[in-house]
Amino acid sequence: MAVPEPRESVWLYRHAWADRIKGQRVAIWVGSRALDGVRLRAEARREGQPGQRLSAWGHVRAEPAEARRWGDAAEAYLDAEDAARAELDRAVNRRPGWWRRRRAQRRYEAMMAAAEAAYAPWRTTAAVRLEHEIARREAEEQRTRLRRVEHEAVRQSEEQRDRQARDAAFATLDGQRVWMLACEGRVARVHRCDVAPRRTAGEADGPLTAWELAVTLAQREVDRVDWDPEALKSVEATIGASQFRAWWDRHRGKYTKDGQGRP
């Protein structure tokens, strides 16, 4: 028969701090849901503890009674440490001498060993649950990173495919000798020889390629270039909607002077 999974969840925090004699101490504290899981039940007592460091955290499932036992065990451990520290401080301050300090340290170590032995089962149980949550969270973060990498790769591939398709369409249009150019005063009118223009122009030069058209416009003293709307529609049918300016700028930027001949 499967054991039902706990329905409640709590925040667990693993804190580590330096013991003045025996190295590092570790406690796992239960976060208070009333305080949004940010502060710890024992935070007020531990505030100002030198060397205190939050080394892990996680939101884990636990029955309320189990979470209370974890919290009570952590507080009992902290109370025992406070008592051992206080006794050590009193002994060192009131009884100078290295042998008395050594005896006080041994008494402190014995008190802490008893506190560690009493707390170890609870800390281990909470730590296992916390490590499982950390591993789950890290795996989810790794999956998220992989999805982002895959999405970016797909996006770049699509952009490259779009650029290649656009460049191929531009090259097709570049090779067409279809452009007609008629100048009326300082206005140049451009249409295609294979598309009926909306407005009939006068005598026109052409047909020209896009490169020849750009060079010719650069040589003419014109203030404005009027592009036949039907010619523009035909161009966009070849290279895609709203792509005319991007295509023409490749020629205009190379062969025009002082902004003349801009469409």
N, C-alpha and C positions, 0 to 999 in steps of 0.2 A: 504494500500500500504506500503510495507516494505521500511524502510529508508536504502539507500545503505551504506555499511560500508566504512569508509575512506580508501583510497588506500595508503596514505602516512603514515609514522611512524616516531616517534621522540623518543629521550631518555628523560625521566623525572627523576629528582633527588629530593628527599625530604631532605632538610637540616633543622636541628634544632640547635638552639643556645640559650644560657642563656641571658635573658634580665636582666640588672642590677637592675631593680625595680620590674617588673611585671612577673618574672619567665621566661618561655620558649617562644621563637618565632619560627615559622615554615614558611618556604617558599619552594615552588616547582619550580625548575628552569628547563628550557628547554635546553637540550644539543645541541651544535652546530654540525651539521652533517659534516661541513667542517673540524672539528677537531676530526672526528671519534667518536663523542658522548662521549668523555672522559672529556673534560673541559666544564665548564658551561659559559653561556653568561655573568653571573654576577660574575664569579669566581675572576677576577682580582680585583674587588672592595671589595669582601669579604675576600680576602687573608689576613691572619693574624688575622682574627676575633677570639678572645679567646672563647673557648668552642664550636666552630663550629663542627657539627657532621653530617656526611652523614648517614641517618637512613633508606633510601630505594631508590631503583632505578628500572627502568623498561623501556623496549622498547615498546611503545604503539602506536596504530594507531590514527592519528589525521590529519585533513586537514591542509594544510600549513597556511591558514588564522587563524584557531583556535589556532595552535601552536604559531603563532606570538602574538596573543592576550594573551595567557598564559604567554609568555615571557615578554611582555610589562607590564602586570599587576604585575609580580614579581619584575621587575626592578623599577616600580613606588613605590611599597611597600618598597623596599630597599632604594630608594631615600628618601622616607618619614621618614624612621627610621633614616637614616643618618642625615637628617635635624633636627629631634627631639633630637637626641643625641647631635648634635653640639649646639643647643640652650640651652639644659640643662647644658652642660659643661660651656658655656659662663656665664650663670646666676649664677652657683655655684662658678665659679672662680672670677667673678667681684663683686658679691654681697654677702659677707659672712653674716652669720646669719641663724639660723635654720628656721625662718619663711620665709626667702627668698628662702632657699633651698626647703622648703615644697611647696611654691608657684611654684617654677620651676618644681618640680616633678609633681605637678598637671597639669601644662601646658604640660609637656612631656606625661603624661598619656592621656590627651585629644587628643593630636596630634596622638599618637599611636592608640587610639581607633578609630579615624577617618580613619587612614590608614588600620587598621584591617577590619573595616566595608566595605571599598572600595575594599579590596583585597579578602575578604572571599568568594564571589561567584565564582571567578576564581580559587582560591585555592581549593575549594570544588569540582568543576567540574574536575579539573586535578587530585585531590586526589582520587576521585572515579575511574577514569580511571586507575590510577596507582595501586590502591588496587586490581582491577580486574586482572591486569597483574601480580601482585605479587602472587595472589591466583592461577592463571593459571600456573605460573612458579613453585610454590611450589607443585601443584598437579602433574605436569609433573615430577618433581624431585622425588616425592613419588612413582609414577608409575615406574620410572627408578630404584629406590632402590628395589621395589618389584620384578621387573623383574630380577635384579641381585640376589636377595635372591632365587627366584625360579630356576634360572639357576644354582646357586651353589648347591641347594638341588638335582636337577636332576643329576648334575655332580657327587656329592658324592654318590648318589644312584647307578649310573652306575659303579663308581669305586668299590663300595662294591660288586655289582653283579659280576664284573669281578674278584675281589679277591676271592670270594666264588667259582666261576667256576674254577679258576686256582687251588685253594686249593683242590677242589674235584678231579681235574685231577692229581694233584701231589699225592694225597692219593691213587688213583688208581694205579699209576705207582709204588709207594712205596710198594704196596702189591704184585707186580708181582715177582715171583722167576724165572728170565729169564737170569740173567747175568752170563757170563762165563769169567774167568780170567786166562790168560796164561802169565807166566813171561819168558822173554828171556833176560838173563843177568840182567841188571838193568833197563830194559824197560818192562812195563806191557801192555799187549794187552787185551782189553775188547771188547766182542761182545755179541750178544744175541743168546740164543739157538734156538729161534723160527724164526730167520732171518738169511738167508745165508750171511756170511761175505764176503767182497770183497777179503780179504786175509786170507788164511787158517793158523790158529795159531797151535802151538804145543799142547802138553797135557795141558788141561785146567781144572781148578777147577770150580765146579758149578753143577747145576745152583744155583745162589745166589740171595737174595733180595738186594735192594740198600743199606740197613743198613749193611748187611753182607759183601757186596762188599767194603764199606767204611772202615769197621773194618779190613778186610783182607789187603787192600792196606796200611793202617796205620801200619800194622805189617811187611810188606815186605820192604826191602831196595831197592827201585826203584827210579830212577831219573826222569822218564817220564812215563805218561800214554797215550797210543794211543787208541783212541776210534774208533771203526769200523764205517765208514760213514753210512753204511746201518742201523746200530743200532741207530745212531743219528737221521736218518730220521724217523725211527719207533717211537722213543721217541717223536719227535716234532709232529708227527701225532696224538699223544695222548694228549699232554699238550699244543700244539700250537707252531707256528714258533718262533724261537729265545728264547725259554723258557728253553732249556736244562741247560744252566749254572745256571740260577736262581734255578732250581730244584736240581741240583747236589750240589750247594753250601750249601744247607741246610744239606746235609750229610757230605760233605768234611770238612766244618768248625768245625764239632763236632768230627770227628774220625781220621783226618790226623795229622801228626806231622811235624813241621818245613817245611811246604809247600810241602811235598812229596805226590805223588799221585794226583797232580793237573792235571785236563784234559787239 
